[in-house]
Amino acid sequence: MTLRRFVLRRILLIVPVLLGVSMLTFALVSLTPGDPVSRMVAQNPSVTAAEEAQLRAQYGLDGPVWRRYLTWLGNVATGDFGVVYGTDRPVSAVVGRRLPETVALGVFGWLFAVGIAIPTGIYAAVRKGTVGDTVSRVFALSGVSIPNFWLGLLFVLVFVLWAGWWDVRPPREPLTHPETLWHLVLPGVTIGTATCASIMRVLRTSMAEELNEEYVTAARAKGLPERQVVCKHALRNALSAVVTVVATLTAGIVAGAVVVEVVFSWPGLGRELVAAIHGHEINLVVAITLLTAVAVVVCNLLADIIYAVLDPRIRYD
């Protein structure tokens, strides 16, 4: 099977994956005790039982779960993801407003992780057994072991409360404003630390194995500069193992964004998702979950393509 056919088949498989994710999410949120109408009634005790039933019928919350899901699915097929019950705002507008902040946080986390992990992993493999290698392994093990929420709270304690360099109040300026970008540093580092540690460990191990291969010895015997041997020959083959791990770490970035955004008051989809779950906003919860699923599937697909480019011997049989 060629790479083109493999990519086409994976794209076609996205549809049943998203259907399964949406069905499971819709069912879990719907079966949770309470609904948006109950929340509205709790805030306004003067609402009568007849008015409550009318509201539930207006929002389509009076039928069985399976019928509501089919209605929702039919609306989604036409591009309508519904409204947020508490504000009557379109779900697509809410997601579109918060999406750039979440994308910026994820990109910053990835840039931080890759920018630190790749040179550090290469150095640790080349200088295997030295003090620098030991320090990098300690950092890698610590980064993998420390939960995002604990690291975020530690950063708040040190850099916000003690040093006073950052502020955890939501930024008021646009995303491209220097003040907002400065606010992005702490949550970006927090969300990228675990990914950085994982990539560093895998790259160090893979590079150390590649540097002991015969083709590396032959390249050195030909008199090639050590930088060329390491970066052009060994690193290319070592990255094949890293790419397969990077795709699986995408889910960690996405899941960690929810906690990190809450800790640092970053106005992204993570905070919106938490608020939507508390408010039983089914449409918004399913929309954000579907968007997350799409991101994970696409990243895995890109990893497979990059893997094939790095190693042309791969065939998708």
N, C-alpha and C positions, 0 to 999 in steps of 0.2 A: 504493500500500500504506500502510495506517495504521500509526501507531507501535505500536499494540497487536499487530497481526499481525506486525510486524517483530520485536518482543520475543519473541513466542511462537515464531517460527521460529528465532531465535537460541538460545532455551532448548532447543529440540529438537536443535539442532546440537551442544550440549554433549556429548551422549551419544557420538557417533562421535569427537569430539575426545578425550574421556577414554579411550575404548577404544584409540585410536591411541597416546596417551601411555603408557598402561599396558602395551600390547603391546611398544612399543619399549624402555621402561625394563626390563621383565621380561627381555626377550631380551638386552639389553646386560649386565645384572648377571649373568644365568645363564651367559652365554658367557665371562665373565671367569674366568681360571684360578683354581681353588680354590672351596671352598664352606664353609659353617659347620661341617660335620662334619670336614673336613680341618683346620680351625682347632682344633676340640676335640681331635682326635687329636694334633696337634702339641704341645698343652699337656699331654697325658697319653700318653706313649709306650707305656705298658703295655697300651693298648687293642689287641686282636687284630683281624685282618682281618675275621673273622666278626662281631665286635661293631661294627666300623665299618660293614659292610654292613647290619647290623640297624638302626643309627642312621639311616643314609641312607634306608632303607625306611620307618622310623618317621616321618621328617619329609617323606616324599614327594619325596626328591631323587634317586631312583634311576631315574626315567623320562626320556624325551626332553623337551626344553624345551616343545614345543607341548602335550604332554599335561599337564605341570605347570601351564602357563598356563591351560588350560581348567579344570583342577581349582581353581586359585586363583580364576578368574573366577566359577565356580559358587559358591564359598564367599562371595565378595564380594557376590553377588546376594542372599544371605541375611543380610548384615550382618557376616560373619566375615572380618576382614582377616588372620587367622592370628596366629601368635605370634612373638616374638623368640627365635630358636633358642638363643642363649647363655644366656637367663634364663628361658625359658618363660613370659614375661609377654605378655598380649595386646597386639597392636600398637595397637589403639584406646586402650588405657590409657596407653601410652607417649606417643602423639601428644597425647592429651587433657591429659596432665600438662605437656607442653612448649609446647603451643599458646598459652596466655595470654601467656607471655614473648615469643614471636615476634610476636604481635599487638600487644603493648605497644610493642615496638621499632619495628615498622612504622608504627604510629599516631604515635608520637613523631617519627619521621623525616619523616612527611608534614606534621605540624603545624609542625615547624621549617621545612621547605621552603616551604610555602605562606605561613606567617607572615612569612618574610623576603622571598620572591620577589615576591609581589604588590605590597606597598608600594614595594619597591625598583624593580621594573620600571615602575610608574606614575611614580615620581619621575624615573627615567632618561629616560622618554619625554617627560615634560613639560619637563624641564630638559635637553633634548637639546643636546649639545655643551659642557656645563659640566664642571667638575672632578668633580662627583658622578657624572655620566653616565660619565665615563672610568673612575673607580674601580669603578663597578658592572660595567662591561664587563670590566675586568681580573679582578675576582672571578669573574664568570661563566665566562670562558675558563679560569681556573685550576681552578675547581670541576669543569668538564667534563673537563679534561685529567688531573687527579690521580686515580690509582686508589684505590679504597676501602681496600685493604690498606695502601698506602703512607701514606695520610692517617691511618689508624688507628694504625700504628706510630709516626708522628710525634707524634700526641696522647699515646701511651703514654710516649714519650721526654720530652715537655715537661711534661705535666700529672701524670704518675704518677711518673717517675723524678726529674725536676728539681724540680718544684713540690711534689709529694707531696699534691696535692689529691684524687686519686682512687686507687682500688685496683683491680687487674685480677683479683684472686681472685674466684671465683664467689660471689655474694651468698648469705648464709645465711638471711636473713629472707624473709618472704612478699613477693609482688609489690607489695602496697600499702604496705609499710613504707617510711618516708622514706629509710632507708639504701639499700634496693634501688632506689628511684626516683632517688636521687642517682647510683647506679652506672649508671643507664640513660642519663644525659646524654651522656657521651662517645660510646658506640656510636650513640645516636640522632642526634647531630650528624654523625657520620661517615657514616652511611648516608643522611642527608638532604641532604648538601652537593651532590652531583652533581645530584640532582633539583632542588634549589633553583636551581642555576646554569642548568640547562636551561630551567626555567619562566621564570626572569628574562629570559633572552635572547629567548625567543619572545614574552613579554608586552611587552617593550620595543619590539620590532620591530612587533608588531601594533598597539600603542597609538600609536606614532609615525605609522603609516599612517592609523589612524582619525582622529587629530587633524587631519589634512590634508584630510579629506573635507568635502563641501559641507554635509552636515547639521550638522556641528560649527560651521562658519562661520555657518550660519543660526541655530543656537542661541545663539551669542555675539551675533549681530546683534539678537536679541530681548531682549538684556539679562539673560540667565540668568547666575547666579553661576558663576564658573569651576569651583568645586568640583562643582557640579551637572552642568556640561557634561562634565567629565572622568569623574566616578564614575558618573553615571546613564546617559549617552549613549555616550561613547566606550568606557568600560570594559566595558559589557555586550557590545558587538560584538567587542571585542578578546578577551574570554574564550572566544569560540567556537573560536578557533584554539588557545588554551591547552589546552582540554579534550581536543582530539584528541591532543595531545602527552602529556598527563598519563597517559592510559591506557597508552601504550607505555612510560612510565617505571616502571610497576608491576613489570614483569619485572626492571628494574634494582634496585628496592628488594628484591625477593624474592631475586634472585641475590646481591646484595651482603650480605644478612643472613647468608648462610652464612660468608663470610669474616670479617665484622665480629664475629659471635658467637664465632668461634674466637679472634680477636685479643684481645677483651676478656673472654673466659671468660663470656659471657652464656649462661645455661642455656636456650636455645631450641631450635627444631627444626633450625636450621642446624648446631649442634654435634652434635645427634643424628644428622643425616644423614651427616655426615663419619664419625662412628664406625660407623654402619651400613654405609657403603661399605667401610670397612676390614675390617669383620667379615663381609662378604658376606651381610648380613641382607636378603634379597630382599624379604620381606614389608614390612619397615619402610621400605626405600628406595622401593618403589613407592607405598606409602601417602603418604609425605611428598611425593613428586613429584606424585601425583594431587591432593593438597590445594593444592599450588602452582599447578597448572594450573587448578583451579577458581577460585582467587583471581584469576588473570590474566584468565580468561574473564569473570568477573563484573564486574571493574573495567572491561573494555572495553565490556561491555553498559551499565553505568551511565554511561560516558562518552558513548555514543551517545544515551542518554535525555536526559542533561543538555544535550547539544549541540542536540537538538531543542527543548528547553524554552527555551534561550537564543535560538535562531533559529527561529521558527515557520515560516519559509519553506521549511525543509527537508522534503522528502518522501522516504520510503524506497521508491523504485520498483524 
